Amino acid sequence: MNGLPLSGTTVVEFCHSVAGPYAASILADLGADVIKVENPEKGDYGRDWGPPFAHGTSTLFHVLNHNKRGLALDLRDAVTAARLKTFILENADVVIQNMRPGAIDKLGLGAEALRAAKPELIYCDLGAYGRSGPLKNHPGYDPLMQAYGGIMSVTGVEGGEPVRVGTSIADMGSGMWAAMGILAALNRRHVTGEGCHVTTSLFETAVGWMTAHIGGYLASGDLRRRMGSGVAEIVPHQAFETADGHVMVAAGNDNLFRTLAKLLQRPELSADLRFATNSKRVENRHTLIPMLQEIFHTKPTAEWLTRLEAAGIPAAPIQSVDQVVAADQTKALGILQKDPKLDLTLVGLPLEFDGVRPPYRFSAPTLGEHNDLLSDANVATPQKAAS
């Protein structure tokens, strides 16, 4: 790869917690010069979200903010805010923010003010509930959106307590949408020369993850229920308990089910009219799954995995985090990357370009580490900028 894809692109980030910093971290990993602006008192809330901590800062902050530079500024100070605005107008291609609604506008650093002065600027607002509607000014966090957006209604085991997806899927998904929107806007700017105001939110992302469930409901009127490891549209496509653990089996079509039935020494199942097609297997799920479960109980996980792989049936063990880290496949991909200075290893960007994964270039910034970016040598004074 000849240079990183976003080399030469400057991004100013007014973000805290997870969603906004994750969006900016994607751009940073792709080579953008991301300059993170923090409150000088304590900085991003994420700095204190631990344990675990590494080198005095939460590991979560390192995860979301490596490959960035950092400023610690009191933006309530008019001179400081004006100097930063000048820096943005002179240097930035992209601004991204996830502050509480209206806060950034009061500082004169919102989309309307900055894009009026610099039409080619791409500005991304990443909010909680979206830019319109009765909840547009309400704060929001990942678990609230998993609840309000319906994700928790279909996660977990039927009859059980509400369960949150174990990763911050609404936060990180919003960061991905923000990054994709910014990349699309950058691409359009190459053609038109015009910037864009990109908006997304945690709630829109949660609803977006529910697209299959909502589409199914609107078509049928049926509400999806919690199905544990299974899915509504395909059977068998779930984890089965073995003699010593679990195995995830994805027999996603009729041919695979016939192969599975033969492997389980129950070939008559695939000829049974109740199970001959996927739609019939879905309809008769509660009859078929206990039959299969009884068979999977008879042998250990490793033996089932060997047999399933030999037969060409997609299957996998349910691995814990330590097993994922130690897996040969993880090591072969080189997706775990070491900090160039600190004793710290993080997950790299899940992308390669011409066979090369973008590198871990530098550590997350200490609070205010790069405040010299706003020195007179690097930015015009507000008086000069106005003249």
N, C-alpha and C positions, 0 to 999 in steps of 0.2 A: 504494500500500500504506500503510495507516494503522498505522505502527509495525511493528517486527520481530516475528515470531511468538513468540519466546521472551523478549521484553522482560519484565522483572520476575522472571525465573527466575535463581537463583544456583546456580552449580556450583563445587564445589571439586575440583580435579584433582591427584591424586598420581601423575603419569605421566611417563615418560621415553621416549626413542627415537621411535618412529613411531606404533604402533597407538593407544595411549592418547591421546597428544597430538592425533592426527588426529580421534579421536572427539570430544574436547573442542572442537577447532577448528570442527567442524560445528555444535555447539551454540552456540559463540561467534558464528559467522557468522550464525546464526539469531537472534541478539540476546541470548542469555544472558550474564549477567555471570560469566565464567569466571575463577576465581582459581587460578592455577597455583602449586603448592608445590614448591620445589626444594631440593636440598642446598646449603647456603651456601658450600661449598668450591669446587665447579666447576659446580654446577647440572646440568641435564639433559644427558645424554651427547651429545644431538644438537647442543648448542652448538658442539662441536668437530668435527663431522662434515663436513669439507671438506678442501681447497677445492672449490668456490668459497665465499668469505666475503663478507659485505656488512656494513659498519659494525661490524666486529669480531666478528661472529657468523656461523656458517654460514648459507648461504641456506636450507638445509633447516630450520633452527630457525625462521627467519622464516616459511617456508611453513606450518609446523605450529602456530605459536604467536602469530600476529598476532591482534588483537581480544581479547587476554587481559590480565589483570593478573597480577602475579607477586610471590610471597613467597619469600624464602630463609631457611629455618628449620632449626635443628638439632633435630630431633624426638626425639633421644636425651635431650634436656634435658626433664625431667618437667614443669617449669613451662611451658615453651614448648608442649609437646604438649597440656597441659591448657588453656592459653589458646586454642589452635587448636580443640580439641574444643568448647569453649564457643562459639567463633565459629560453628562448623558447626551446633551445636544451635540457636543463635539465628537464623542467617541462611540456611543452605543448604537448597536443595530437592533437590540431587543431589550425590552424591560419586562420582567415578570414579577407579579406581586400577589400575595394572599393575605394581606392585612385585613382587619375587620372592615366591613363596608363603610365607605366614605372617608376612612382615616387617611389614605394616601392622597385623596383629592384636597383635603384641608391643608396639606403640606405643599400644594402646588406641583405635585409629582404624579398626578393621575393621568389617565390615558388622554383625556380631552386636552389638557394643558400642554402635555409634551408633544402630542401628535399635531396640534395646531402650530407649534413652533418647528416641528420636524416631521413632515408628512411621510417621509420614507421610514420612520420608526415603526417597528412591530411591537405592540404592547399587549401583554397577556394578563388578564384578570382571572385568577383562579379562586372561586368563591365556595361557599358552603351549599346554599340551596339554589343558586342561580341568580341571574341578573334581574329577574322579574318575578311577580307572584307575591302572595301574602307573607312568605317566609324569607324574602330576599335579604332582609337585614338581620336575620337570626344567625348566631354562630353555629358551627357544626364541626363534629369530629367523626372519625371513621366508624366507631361503633354505633353512633347515632344514625349514620347513613345506612349502615348494614341493617339496622332496625327499621327505619322509616322507608327505606327503598325496597323492602321486601326480601332482602337476601336472607335474613335470619328466619323468615317464615318457611324457607325450603332447605335450611341447613340443619343437620343433626338427625336424630332418630325419631320416627313417628311416636308421638306421645311423650317425648322427652322435653326437658327444659330448653328454652331458646339458646342457640349456640352461635357464636360469632365465628366467622372464618378466621383461622389462626394467623393469617398474615393481614396486614392493613390494606386490604384489596381495594377499598374505596379511595383511600388516600393515594396509594401508589398508582392505581388505575387513572385517577385524575391527573397525576403527574405525567403519565404516559400520554393522555389525551392532550394535555397542554403542550408537551414537547412535539407531538405530531402536528398540532395546529400551527405552532411556530414554524416548524419545518416547511409545512405547506405554504405559509405566508412568505417565508424566505424565498421559496421557489417562485412564487408569483411575482415577488418583487424583482427578481432577476429579469422578468419579462416586461413588467409594467413600470418599474421604478417606484411604485407606490407601496407604502407600508399597510398595516392592517391592525384592527383591534380584535384580538382573539379572546373569547370568553369560554370558560368551562366551569364545572363545579363538582363537588363530591356527590351531590344528589343526582345530578344527571349521569354521572358515572355509575352509581349504584343502579339506577334504572336501566342504563345500558347493559350492565351485566345480567339483568333480568330479561333480556330481549326474548329468549326462547320461552321462558315461563309466561311472560305477558302475551306474546304472540299466540301461544297455546290457549291461554285463558280467553282471549278475545275471539278466537276461532271456535272454541267449544263451550265456553262458560264454566269449564271445570278448573278448580283451583289446584295447583300442584301442592303436594304435601312433602313433608320431610322424608327422605328416602335413604338416609345414611350414606353409604358409599355408592349407591346405585343412581341411575339416571332414569328419567321418565320415559324416554323414547326408545331405549334399547334394552333388550334382555337376552342373555345375561351380560351384564356390564357393571360388575361390582366386586367387592371383596368377599371372599369366603373364608370361614374359619377352618384351619387345618388341624392336624394332630398336635402341632406345637406353635401355632401362630396364625397368620393370615396370608392369603395370596390374592392379588387383584387380577381379575380375569376380564378381558374385553373381547368377547366373541361378537363382534359388531355386525355380522351379516349372516345370512342363512348357511352359506358354505362353511363358515367358521363354526357355526353351531353343530352342523353335521359332523365335522371333524372332532369337536369337543365330545359329542355324544359317543362317538366311536372310541375315543381315548378313555372315556369313563366306563367303557364296556356296557353302555346303554344305547346302542344304535337305534333301538325302537323309538327313542324319544324324538328323534328328528323326523320320523315318519308319522308320529302321532299328530292328528289334525289340530290339536290344541296348541302344538308347539312348532308346527312345520314352517311357519313364517314369523318374521320378527313381530309383525302387528299382532299375531295370535299369541306369541310368547308374552308380549306386553299385557295383553288382555288377561292372560292366565298366569301372570307373574307369581301370585300367591300359591299356586299349585306347583309350578316348576321349581322355584328357588329352593324350597325345603328338600325336594328330591336331590338336587345338585349338592346342597349343603351336607346332606347325610353322607354322600360319597367323599367329598373333600375332607371330611373329618377323619377319614381312615388312614391318611398318610401325612408325613411332615411336609412343611413348606418347600424345603430344598428339593425333595423328590418331585413334588408337583411342578415346580419351576422347570426342572430338567425335562420332564415329560411334555409339558406344554410348549416349551421352546422347540423341542424336537419335532413336534407336530405342527409348528408354525402358528400357534395360537398366541396372540399377544397377552402377556402376563408380566407381573412385576411383584417383588416383595414390597411391603410397607416399611420404608426405611426411616430411622430416626436421624436427627441432624448429624450426629457423629458418624453414622454410617454413610450419609450422603457425602460428607467431607472426605471420608476415607475411600470412597468408591473409585475403582480404576477408571470408570468413565469420566468422573469429575476431574481426576488428575490428567487424563489424556486431553481433555479440552483446554486445560490451562485457565479455567475461569476463576480460580482462586488466585488473587494477585497480592504480592507483598508490598507494603508501604516502602517507598524508596529510602526513608530515613528511620522510621519507627519500627519497633517490634510489633507489627500489626499486619494481619492478613484479612482482606475483604473480598467480596464477590465482585468480579468485573462486569462490564457491560455484556449482556447476552447477545452480542453481535460480532461478526468478523467481517472484515473487508479484504478481499483477495487473500483470504486465509489468515489474516492477522487481526487479533483482538486489540482494540484501543488500549494503550497502556495506563497503568496507575502512575501518573506523572509526579504528583506531589501531595503532601498531607493536607488534611483539612486545616484551615487557617486558625491560628489562635485569635482571640478576640482583639480586633483592631490591628492585626499584624501588618496590613498593607495600607495604613492610613496615609502614608506618604504619597499615595496616588493623587490626593487632593492638594498636594503642595503647589506652590506658585509655579514650579517648573513643569507641572503636568496639567494644570488647568488654569484658564484665564480667571482673573478675579471677577466677581459679579459686576463691578463697575466697568471693566474692560469689555465683558460680554455684552453689556447693555449699550456700549458706545458704538 
